[in-house]
Amino acid sequence: MTLPVESDMRNGQFFTREYIMRIEKVQYTAKIVTMDDEHRGFRSGLRSFVAISAVASALGLGPLAVPSHAQTIPAAEDNAIRPFHINVPETALVDLRQRIAATRWPDKETVNDESQGIRLVEMQTLVHYWGNGYNWRNLEATLNGLPEFVTTIDGVDIQFIHVRSREPNALPLILTHGWPGSPLEFLKVIGPLTDPVAYGGRAQDAFDVVIPAIPGYGFSGKPTDLGWNPDRVARAWDVLMKRLGYTRYVSQGGDHGSVISDALARQAPPGLVGIHLTMPATIPANLVNGINSGAPAPTGLTASERLAYNTLSTFFGRAGAYGAVMTTRPQTIGYALVDSPSGLAAWTYEKFAEWTDSDGHPERVLGRDAILDDITLYWLTNTGASSSRFYWENNNNNFSAAAQKTNQIKVPVAITVFPHEIYRAPESWSRQAYPSLYYFHEVAKGGHFAAWEQPEIFSEEMRAAFATLR
């Protein structure tokens, strides 16, 4: 696929083969090259993907661009796909370290557990390392070693990673993150999915992988108009896959990604052949009010249904305040998230601690640097408010089958239940909620950030779930 070369006059500036873009005092150039050239360079280094950052040298990419921290000026050809390269200004990193050093800490909690939130000593330890030992440039090098692109869809820049498999019949797969995650959740599964033979799999299990950042997250643009809800993002994802040349593809997601995949499946655009969910919407309509109000579980539930009911009741009653804030006042919480590194870290780290299968110590499964990679991505892209706004746009019960209209989904649905997900979806509820459910499997370990926590299990689930749809 050769990308068009256009010229255009915009705001008194002349754009040619290099589109000059300026946003928030950061300027970069994005040179138009062919995607085939990018992927040919990446495939030559794919077998060394265990150390993802090593791929950078295999690509042989020069410095194509410096990242914007918000939406870029669209290219002259609105459907152009432009390569994307990250080089955060050192001044931004210095500013971050200075803010960390100037943190004003609250007084210590008055309990000996996490019932009031993340404990002071935990946050001080994490933030001290963030300011004195952590190195953003390691992640930057890793990301620049991957084929990254940006394209404008419905007026917003969508930044994404796109890795084509060397296998000729690879199944295209779009992977969607959630909050407080990001596309970084999927870095460890790119190799196993695109090159399964190198990881003990079969060539016929290969995927082409597309990992976009939801608008308002990461290096994607920030919407300036209303309506960027799951349905609109889902439509954008279909445009993206078609723009990449795919006529058949599957979708996978957890958290926001599950909601977006549900929306995509309801829309059922031509070419979508199936979806896979790790946080499905299965609560029966007659149980929603009781769960939300904290009422005791009704009689007649099976053991797995009672566990799900009680887990969700506790979640909404004791652990869902973050969602209520972002759903109702995203701008208000945004002021704290974009101005205070320690505030951002506490707001997000708490969810890593609660939602990973780690006994409250997410460093054990994600790694301290990886956690800080994700938090730093939110900081450097200034997306504390814009990412929260997606909750405001959604404003729905993501676990309710009726709210998510799952009975309208006709395309094949696959579900994998990870034991430390926010709740364990019972098979009975899942089959009731999704009439087209064809694959259901419960695995032994892992939590809300399935691909990030357990990349091997996640990759195996993708192969098994989508085997019959190839």
RODO-2510 file (C-alpha; in nm, 4 decimals, decimal comma):
residues 470
     n   res          X          Y          Z
     1     m     0,0000     0,0000     0,0000
     2     t     0,1541     0,3258    -0,1101
     3     l     0,0360     0,6302     0,0764
     4     p    -0,0595     0,9376    -0,1230
     5     v     0,1634     1,2408    -0,1413
     6     e    -0,0365     1,5572    -0,1297
     7     s     0,0172     1,9288    -0,0939
     8     d    -0,2209     2,1672     0,0696
     9     m    -0,2450     2,5218     0,2021
    10     r    -0,3771     2,5323     0,5603
    11     n    -0,3808     2,8372     0,7819
    12     g    -0,1293     3,0064     0,5604
    13     q     0,1167     2,7133     0,5726
    14     f     0,2156     2,4928     0,2812
    15     f     0,2174     2,1179     0,3509
    16     t     0,4040     1,8829     0,1206
    17     r     0,5476     1,5328     0,1680
    18     e     0,6425     1,6228     0,5252
    19     y     0,3491     1,7418     0,7299
    20     i     0,4658     1,9904     0,9901
    21     m     0,2577     1,9726     1,3041
    22     r     0,2626     2,1847     1,6166
    23     i     0,0686     2,1266     1,9349
    24     e     0,1301     2,2346     2,2951
    25     k     0,4704     2,3798     2,2019
    26     v     0,5905     2,0474     2,0561
    27     q     0,6736     2,0295     1,6862
    28     y     0,7421     1,7234     1,4786
    29     t     0,7536     1,6048     1,1200
    30     a     0,5914     1,2869     0,9937
    31     k     0,7326     1,1591     0,6669
    32     i     0,5005     0,9594     0,4483
    33     v     0,6416     0,6151     0,3699
    34     t     0,4826     0,2889     0,2637
    35     m     0,3466     0,0602     0,5328
    36     d     0,4989    -0,2360     0,3505
    37     d     0,8433    -0,0847     0,4005
    38     e     0,7766    -0,0387     0,7717
    39     h     0,6519    -0,3934     0,8252
    40     r     0,9226    -0,5507     0,6130
    41     g     1,1802    -0,3924     0,8428
    42     f     0,9928    -0,5020     1,1538
    43     r     0,9471    -0,8633     1,0437
    44     s     1,3218    -0,9017     0,9970
    45     g     1,3650    -0,8610     1,3704
    46     l     1,0507    -1,0311     1,4988
    47     r     1,2165    -1,3461     1,6259
    48     s     1,4034    -1,1449     1,8842
    49     f     1,0789    -1,0088     2,0238
    50     v     1,1341    -1,1555     2,3701
    51     a     1,3365    -0,8427     2,4289
    52     i     1,0970    -0,6068     2,2539
    53     s     1,3266    -0,3121     2,2666
    54     a     1,5812    -0,4981     2,0557
    55     v     1,3497    -0,4697     1,7580
    56     a     1,4428    -0,1049     1,7174
    57     s     1,7752    -0,1890     1,5580
    58     a     1,6133    -0,4432     1,3295
    59     l     1,3752    -0,1816     1,1978
    60     g     1,6492     0,0591     1,1051
    61     l     1,4118     0,3511     1,1504
    62     g     1,5430     0,7032     1,1571
    63     p     1,3918     0,9787     1,3717
    64     l     1,0657     1,0310     1,1898
    65     a     0,8770     1,2390     1,4419
    66     v     0,8490     1,3879     1,7838
    67     p     0,5210     1,3027     1,9589
    68     s     0,2418     1,5445     2,0065
    69     h     0,0896     1,5439     2,3519
    70     a    -0,2549     1,5951     2,2018
    71     q    -0,4289     1,5931     1,8666
    72     t    -0,2182     1,6777     1,5631
    73     i    -0,3213     1,8840     1,2635
    74     p    -0,4705     1,6352     1,0148
    75     a    -0,2675     1,5545     0,7061
    76     a    -0,3771     1,6956     0,3734
    77     e    -0,5250     1,3578     0,2780
    78     d    -0,7595     1,2805     0,5656
    79     n    -0,7329     0,9011     0,5284
    80     a    -0,3535     0,8986     0,5064
    81     i    -0,1636     0,6682     0,7399
    82     r     0,1464     0,8394     0,8747
    83     p     0,4359     0,6791     1,0644
    84     f     0,4697     0,7832     1,4256
    85     h     0,7871     0,8175     1,6308
    86     i     0,8262     0,9291     1,9912
    87     n     1,0841     1,1658     2,1323
    88     v     0,9569     1,3337     2,4465
    89     p     1,1444     1,6592     2,5139
    90     e     1,3892     1,6318     2,8013
    91     t     1,2337     1,9418     2,9523
    92     a     0,9106     1,7467     3,0079
    93     l     1,0992     1,4762     3,1972
    94     v     1,2898     1,7316     3,4045
    95     d     0,9619     1,9018     3,4918
    96     l     0,8153     1,5688     3,6012
    97     r     1,1088     1,4932     3,8306
    98     q     1,0915     1,8412     3,9793
    99     r     0,7225     1,8048     4,0518
   100     i     0,7835     1,4667     4,2124
   101     a     1,0557     1,6127     4,4337
   102     a     0,8178     1,8881     4,5431
   103     t     0,5366     1,6509     4,6387
   104     r     0,3397     1,7575     4,9432
   105     w     0,2298     1,4369     5,1142
   106     p    -0,0905     1,3918     5,3154
   107     d    -0,0841     1,2669     5,6708
   108     k    -0,0710     0,8928     5,7289
   109     e    -0,3866     0,6850     5,7142
   110     t    -0,5429     0,5942     6,0483
   111     v    -0,5918     0,2252     5,9708
   112     n    -0,3555    -0,0651     5,9137
   113     d    -0,4970    -0,1748     5,5813
   114     e    -0,6116    -0,0307     5,2448
   115     s    -0,9670     0,0475     5,3563
   116     q    -0,8938     0,4218     5,3326
   117     g    -0,6957     0,3872     5,0098
   118     i    -0,3356     0,3218     4,9156
   119     r    -0,1157     0,3519     5,2229
   120     l     0,1256     0,6418     5,2515
   121     v     0,4416     0,4324     5,2729
   122     e     0,3515     0,2450     4,9538
   123     m     0,3000     0,5639     4,7562
   124     q     0,6120     0,7295     4,8937
   125     t     0,8201     0,4281     4,7935
   126     l     0,6754     0,4158     4,4419
   127     v     0,6955     0,7902     4,3787
   128     h     1,0490     0,8151     4,5170
   129     y     1,1638     0,5536     4,2659
   130     w     0,9674     0,7288     3,9918
   131     g     1,1644     1,0464     4,0494
   132     n     1,5052     0,8932     4,1176
   133     g     1,5387     0,5572     3,9434
   134     y     1,2805     0,5199     3,6685
   135     n     1,3836     0,5895     3,3058
   136     w     1,1128     0,6752     3,0518
   137     r     1,3604     0,6491     2,7650
   138     n     1,3628     0,2684     2,7955
   139     l     0,9953     0,2503     2,7056
   140     e     1,0378     0,5163     2,4395
   141     a     1,3036     0,3027     2,2701
   142     t     1,0791    -0,0036     2,2887
   143     l     0,7859     0,1763     2,1308
   144     n     1,0035     0,3279     1,8608
   145     g     1,1121    -0,0249     1,7756
   146     l     0,7574    -0,1089     1,6743
   147     p     0,5638    -0,0096     1,3606
   148     e     0,3614     0,2837     1,4943
   149     f     0,1272     0,4975     1,2907
   150     v    -0,1348     0,7695     1,3171
   151     t    -0,4372     0,8333     1,0999
   152     t    -0,7279     1,0748     1,1234
   153     i    -1,0749     0,9239     1,1639
   154     d    -1,3876     1,1303     1,2189
   155     g    -1,1743     1,4370     1,2887
   156     v    -0,9528     1,2798     1,5571
   157     d    -0,6020     1,1390     1,5232
   158     i    -0,5886     0,7695     1,6089
   159     q    -0,2405     0,6487     1,7034
   160     f    -0,1813     0,2756     1,6797
   161     i     0,0705    -0,0070     1,6634
   162     h     0,0346    -0,2356     1,3621
   163     v     0,2384    -0,5540     1,3378
   164     r     0,1845    -0,7882     1,0449
   165     s     0,2715    -1,1538     1,0849
   166     r     0,5111    -1,3240     0,8478
   167     e     0,2494    -1,5986     0,8076
   168     p     0,0416    -1,5487     0,4910
   169     n    -0,2968    -1,6435     0,6403
   170     a    -0,2724    -1,4509     0,9660
   171     l    -0,6053    -1,3380     1,1114
   172     p    -0,6265    -0,9616     1,1690
   173     l    -0,6955    -0,8824     1,5365
   174     i    -0,7675    -0,5425     1,6909
   175     l    -0,6878    -0,5225     2,0639
   176     t    -0,8478    -0,2499     2,2772
   177     h    -0,7269    -0,1370     2,6185
   178     g    -0,9141     0,0269     2,9050
   179     w    -0,8483     0,2503     3,2052
   180     p    -0,6079     0,2853     3,3798
   181     g    -0,4362     0,0763     3,1173
   182     s    -0,3189     0,1725     2,7707
   183     p    -0,1853     0,0058     2,4561
   184     l     0,1146    -0,0883     2,6721
   185     e    -0,0994    -0,3697     2,8143
   186     f    -0,0475    -0,5665     2,4931
   187     l     0,3245    -0,5295     2,4274
   188     k     0,4082    -0,8733     2,5670
   189     v     0,1604    -1,0538     2,3425
   190     i     0,2660    -0,9023     2,0097
   191     g     0,5384    -1,1625     1,9599
   192     p     0,3348    -1,4719     2,0573
   193     l     0,0379    -1,3603     1,8471
   194     t     0,2218    -1,2567     1,5313
   195     d     0,4934    -1,5250     1,5406
   196     p     0,3381    -1,8228     1,7218
   197     v     0,5953    -2,0723     1,5945
   198     a     0,8693    -1,8913     1,7867
   199     y     0,6595    -1,9345     2,1031
   200     g     0,5651    -2,3000     2,0677
   201     g     0,2518    -2,2450     1,8609
   202     r     0,1539    -2,3270     1,5050
   203     a     0,1857    -2,1110     1,1959
   204     q    -0,1895    -2,1355     1,1357
   205     d    -0,2503    -1,9647     1,4702
   206     a    -0,0880    -1,6362     1,3622
   207     f    -0,2508    -1,2944     1,3875
   208     d    -0,1855    -0,9539     1,2408
   209     v    -0,2126    -0,7241     1,5410
   210     v    -0,3546    -0,3716     1,5550
   211     i    -0,3370    -0,1890     1,8911
   212     p    -0,4972     0,1573     1,8850
   213     a    -0,5172     0,4128     2,1648
   214     i    -0,8744     0,5173     2,2422
   215     p    -0,9314     0,8867     2,1605
   216     g    -0,8280     1,0867     2,4661
   217     y    -0,5724     0,8241     2,5678
   218     g    -0,2014     0,7932     2,5012
   219     f    -0,0827     0,9501     2,1788
   220     s    -0,4238     0,9537     2,0120
   221     g    -0,5934     1,2887     1,9726
   222     k    -0,8268     1,4405     2,2309
   223     p    -1,1825     1,4850     2,1072
   224     t    -1,3062     1,8427     2,1176
   225     d    -1,6683     1,7586     2,0376
   226     l    -1,9257     1,5454     2,2177
   227     g    -2,0240     1,1922     2,1313
   228     w    -1,7017     0,9931     2,1513
   229     n    -1,8719     0,7063     2,3301
   230     p    -1,8117     0,3317     2,2798
   231     d    -2,0341     0,3208     1,9711
   232     r    -1,8420     0,5982     1,7971
   233     v    -1,5071     0,4465     1,8880
   234     a    -1,6280     0,1114     1,7552
   235     r    -1,7191     0,2709     1,4226
   236     a    -1,3754     0,4313     1,4119
   237     w    -1,2120     0,0920     1,4740
   238     d    -1,3949    -0,0555     1,1756
   239     v    -1,2796     0,2362     0,9602
   240     l    -0,9248     0,1775     1,0826
   241     m    -0,9282    -0,1933     0,9974
   242     k    -1,0752    -0,1281     0,6531
   243     r    -0,8244     0,1519     0,5963
   244     l    -0,5454    -0,0951     0,6712
   245     g    -0,6822    -0,3145     0,3942
   246     y    -0,8507    -0,5843     0,6001
   247     t    -1,1773    -0,7381     0,4797
   248     r    -1,2043    -0,9920     0,7670
   249     y    -1,0998    -0,9323     1,1266
   250     v    -1,1750    -1,0072     1,4918
   251     s    -1,1861    -0,7794     1,7965
   252     q    -1,0709    -0,8329     2,1556
   253     g    -1,1018    -0,6172     2,4628
   254     g    -1,1150    -0,5879     2,8396
   255     d    -1,2502    -0,2990     3,0477
   256     h    -1,3346    -0,0207     2,7960
   257     g    -1,2150    -0,2633     2,5305
   258     s    -1,4910    -0,5089     2,6174
   259     v    -1,7533    -0,2351     2,5966
   260     i    -1,6148    -0,1152     2,2622
   261     s    -1,6018    -0,4716     2,1296
   262     d    -1,9633    -0,5214     2,2379
   263     a    -2,0585    -0,2047     2,0506
   264     l    -1,8689    -0,3186     1,7432
   265     a    -2,0469    -0,6550     1,7553
   266     r    -2,3889    -0,4867     1,7837
   267     q    -2,3062    -0,2787     1,4772
   268     a    -2,1865    -0,5934     1,2971
   269     p    -2,0021    -0,4177     1,0144
   270     p    -1,9136    -0,6334     0,7148
   271     g    -1,5846    -0,8090     0,7820
   272     l    -1,6158    -0,8433     1,1605
   273     v    -1,6257    -1,2201     1,2141
   274     g    -1,6108    -1,2407     1,5951
   275     i    -1,5198    -1,0815     1,9278
   276     h    -1,3445    -1,1961     2,2451
   277     l    -1,4132    -1,0439     2,5879
   278     t    -1,2448    -1,0651     2,9264
   279     m    -1,4912    -0,8329     3,1037
   280     p    -1,8266    -0,9308     2,9546
   281     a    -2,1595    -0,7675     3,0423
   282     t    -2,3586    -1,0565     3,1853
   283     i    -2,5619    -0,9339     3,4859
   284     p    -2,9252    -1,0372     3,4310
   285     a    -3,1698    -0,7470     3,4302
   286     n    -3,3574    -0,8741     3,7373
   287     l    -3,0391    -0,8617     3,9488
   288     v    -2,9030    -0,5172     3,8564
   289     n    -3,0969    -0,3160     4,1142
   290     g    -3,0144    -0,5544     4,3983
   291     i    -2,6436    -0,5482     4,3155
   292     n    -2,6388    -0,1700     4,2893
   293     s    -2,8236    -0,1217     4,6184
   294     g    -2,6229    -0,3767     4,8144
   295     a    -2,9219    -0,6012     4,8796
   296     p    -2,8468    -0,9610     4,9862
   297     a    -2,8174    -1,2147     4,7084
   298     p    -3,1536    -1,3724     4,6303
   299     t    -3,2149    -1,7393     4,6846
   300     g    -3,1841    -1,9779     4,3957
   301     l    -2,8457    -1,8607     4,2664
   302     t    -2,5750    -2,1158     4,1943
   303     a    -2,2429    -2,0896     4,3762
   304     s    -2,0753    -1,9110     4,0840
   305     e    -2,3722    -1,6764     4,0412
   306     r    -2,3760    -1,5921     4,4120
   307     l    -2,0017    -1,5206     4,4037
   308     a    -2,0478    -1,2871     4,1057
   309     y    -2,3439    -1,1138     4,2710
   310     n    -2,1611    -1,0528     4,5991
   311     t    -1,8384    -0,9463     4,4276
   312     l    -2,0188    -0,6891     4,2138
   313     s    -2,2254    -0,5669     4,5084
   314     t    -1,9044    -0,5022     4,7030
   315     f    -1,7469    -0,3380     4,3994
   316     f    -2,0323    -0,0911     4,3495
   317     g    -2,0689    -0,0291     4,7202
   318     r    -1,7056     0,0046     4,8286
   319     a    -1,4741     0,0205     4,5281
   320     g    -1,6533     0,2070     4,2520
   321     a    -1,6112     0,5670     4,3668
   322     y    -1,3416     0,6324     4,1044
   323     g    -1,5910     0,5499     3,8293
   324     a    -1,8625     0,7665     3,9811
   325     v    -1,6250     1,0619     3,9896
   326     m    -1,5061     1,0201     3,6305
   327     t    -1,8571     0,9513     3,5033
   328     t    -2,0014     1,2651     3,6642
   329     r    -1,7086     1,5099     3,7023
   330     p    -1,4220     1,4176     3,4663
   331     q    -1,3082     1,7770     3,4322
   332     t    -1,2889     1,8282     3,8069
   333     i    -1,0756     1,5207     3,8749
   334     g    -0,8733     1,6121     3,5661
   335     y    -0,7247     1,9166     3,7359
   336     a    -0,5646     1,6946     3,9991
   337     l    -0,4550     1,4223     3,7575
   338     v    -0,2742     1,6540     3,5168
   339     d    -0,1121     1,8746     3,7826
   340     s     0,0068     1,6297     4,0498
   341     p     0,2267     1,3317     3,9610
   342     s     0,1705     1,1722     4,3008
   343     g    -0,2046     1,2273     4,2667
   344     l    -0,2081     1,0608     3,9254
   345     a     0,0062     0,7740     4,0558
   346     a    -0,2189     0,7088     4,3554
   347     w    -0,5385     0,7317     4,1489
   348     t    -0,4142     0,4666     3,9035
   349     y    -0,1864     0,2492     4,1175
   350     e    -0,4777     0,1697     4,3488
   351     k    -0,6535    -0,0059     4,0590
   352     f    -0,3416    -0,2007     3,9648
   353     a    -0,3246    -0,3209     4,3251
   354     e    -0,6944    -0,4092     4,3442
   355     w    -0,7496    -0,5602     4,0007
   356     t    -0,4353    -0,7665     3,9366
   357     d    -0,3977    -1,1245     4,0525
   358     s    -0,1136    -1,0226     4,2818
   359     d    -0,2433    -1,0243     4,6401
   360     g    -0,2345    -0,6458     4,6365
   361     h     0,1237    -0,6202     4,5084
   362     p     0,0972    -0,5501     4,1330
   363     e     0,4760    -0,5208     4,0959
   364     r     0,4862    -0,9001     4,1307
   365     v     0,3002    -0,9561     3,8032
   366     l     0,3456    -0,6322     3,6082
   367     g     0,6815    -0,5045     3,7295
   368     r     0,7446    -0,1681     3,8914
   369     d     0,8889    -0,0093     3,5789
   370     a     0,5991    -0,1300     3,3658
   371     i     0,3504     0,0233     3,6079
   372     l     0,5394     0,3511     3,5940
   373     d     0,5586     0,3282     3,2144
   374     d     0,1791     0,3381     3,2062
   375     i     0,1462     0,6156     3,4652
   376     t     0,4140     0,8221     3,2902
   377     l     0,2353     0,7804     2,9576
   378     y    -0,0743     0,9395     3,1103
   379     w     0,1396     1,2182     3,2560
   380     l     0,3420     1,3059     2,9476
   381     t     0,0390     1,3013     2,7180
   382     n    -0,1623     1,5131     2,9644
   383     t    -0,4590     1,2782     2,9344
   384     g    -0,5845     1,2675     3,2926
   385     a    -0,8983     1,4662     3,2045
   386     s    -0,9510     1,3438     2,8483
   387     s    -0,9273     0,9770     2,9479
   388     s    -1,1706     1,0323     3,2354
   389     r    -1,4112     1,1939     2,9923
   390     f    -1,4663     0,8588     2,8213
   391     y    -1,6522     0,7507     3,1371
   392     w    -1,8740     1,0587     3,1072
   393     e    -1,9447     0,9773     2,7434
   394     n    -2,0207     0,6126     2,8218
   395     n    -2,2253     0,6716     3,1411
   396     n    -2,3558     0,3170     3,1458
   397     n    -2,3397    -0,0012     3,3506
   398     n    -2,0610    -0,1906     3,1791
   399     f    -2,1554    -0,5168     3,3522
   400     s    -2,5289    -0,5166     3,2737
   401     a    -2,6419    -0,7288     2,9793
   402     a    -2,9461    -0,5064     2,9257
   403     a    -2,7458    -0,1824     2,9399
   404     q    -2,4972    -0,3156     2,6872
   405     k    -2,7755    -0,4648     2,4698
   406     t    -2,5883    -0,7911     2,4391
   407     n    -2,8981    -0,9709     2,3099
   408     q    -2,8612    -0,7683     1,9898
   409     i    -2,5211    -0,9210     1,9166
   410     k    -2,5332    -1,1773     1,6386
   411     v    -2,1645    -1,2213     1,5543
   412     p    -1,9812    -1,5050     1,7333
   413     v    -1,8734    -1,4181     2,0890
   414     a    -1,5917    -1,5744     2,2932
   415     i    -1,5318    -1,5169     2,6644
   416     t    -1,2333    -1,6006     2,8836
   417     v    -1,2739    -1,5575     3,2578
   418     f    -0,9600    -1,4598     3,4471
   419     p    -1,0031    -1,5338     3,8192
   420     h    -0,9097    -1,1890     3,9545
   421     e    -1,1164    -0,9881     3,7075
   422     i    -1,3460    -0,7328     3,8746
   423     y    -1,5977    -1,0186     3,8770
   424     r    -1,5984    -1,3744     3,7477
   425     a    -1,8686    -1,3947     3,4860
   426     p    -2,0688    -1,7157     3,5434
   427     e    -2,1141    -1,9339     3,2382
   428     s    -2,4897    -1,9425     3,2964
   429     w    -2,5162    -1,5621     3,2891
   430     s    -2,2802    -1,5431     2,9907
   431     r    -2,4861    -1,7806     2,7778
   432     q    -2,8037    -1,5971     2,8709
   433     a    -2,6518    -1,2566     2,7908
   434     y    -2,4802    -1,3513     2,4637
   435     p    -2,6979    -1,5756     2,2451
   436     s    -2,4120    -1,6153     1,9966
   437     l    -2,1576    -1,7270     2,2595
   438     y    -1,9552    -2,0131     2,1121
   439     y    -1,6482    -2,0223     2,3402
   440     f    -1,6298    -1,9960     2,7190
   441     h    -1,3246    -2,0822     2,9253
   442     e    -1,2079    -2,0141     3,2799
   443     v    -0,8310    -1,9979     3,3304
   444     a    -0,6269    -2,0554     3,6447
   445     k    -0,4631    -1,7181     3,7016
   446     g    -0,4668    -1,3560     3,5930
   447     g    -0,6775    -1,0503     3,6568
   448     h    -0,8256    -0,7415     3,4963
   449     f    -0,5146    -0,6689     3,2857
   450     a    -0,5141    -1,0148     3,1305
   451     a    -0,2639    -0,9718     2,8466
   452     w    -0,0303    -0,7659     3,0654
   453     e    -0,0385    -1,0028     3,3615
   454     q    -0,0442    -1,3378     3,1823
   455     p     0,0726    -1,2928     2,8222
   456     e     0,1232    -1,6642     2,7614
   457     i    -0,2242    -1,7625     2,8826
   458     f    -0,3811    -1,4693     2,6987
   459     s    -0,2091    -1,5662     2,3727
   460     e    -0,3221    -1,9255     2,4094
   461     e    -0,6775    -1,8050     2,4636
   462     m    -0,6674    -1,5948     2,1471
   463     r    -0,5529    -1,8950     1,9458
   464     a    -0,8171    -2,1248     2,0923
   465     a    -1,1036    -1,8764     2,0877
   466     f    -1,0611    -1,7700     1,7272
   467     a    -0,9490    -2,1055     1,5790
   468     t    -1,2872    -2,1855     1,4294
   469     l    -1,3316    -1,8374     1,2794
   470     r    -1,0277    -1,8450     1,0541
***
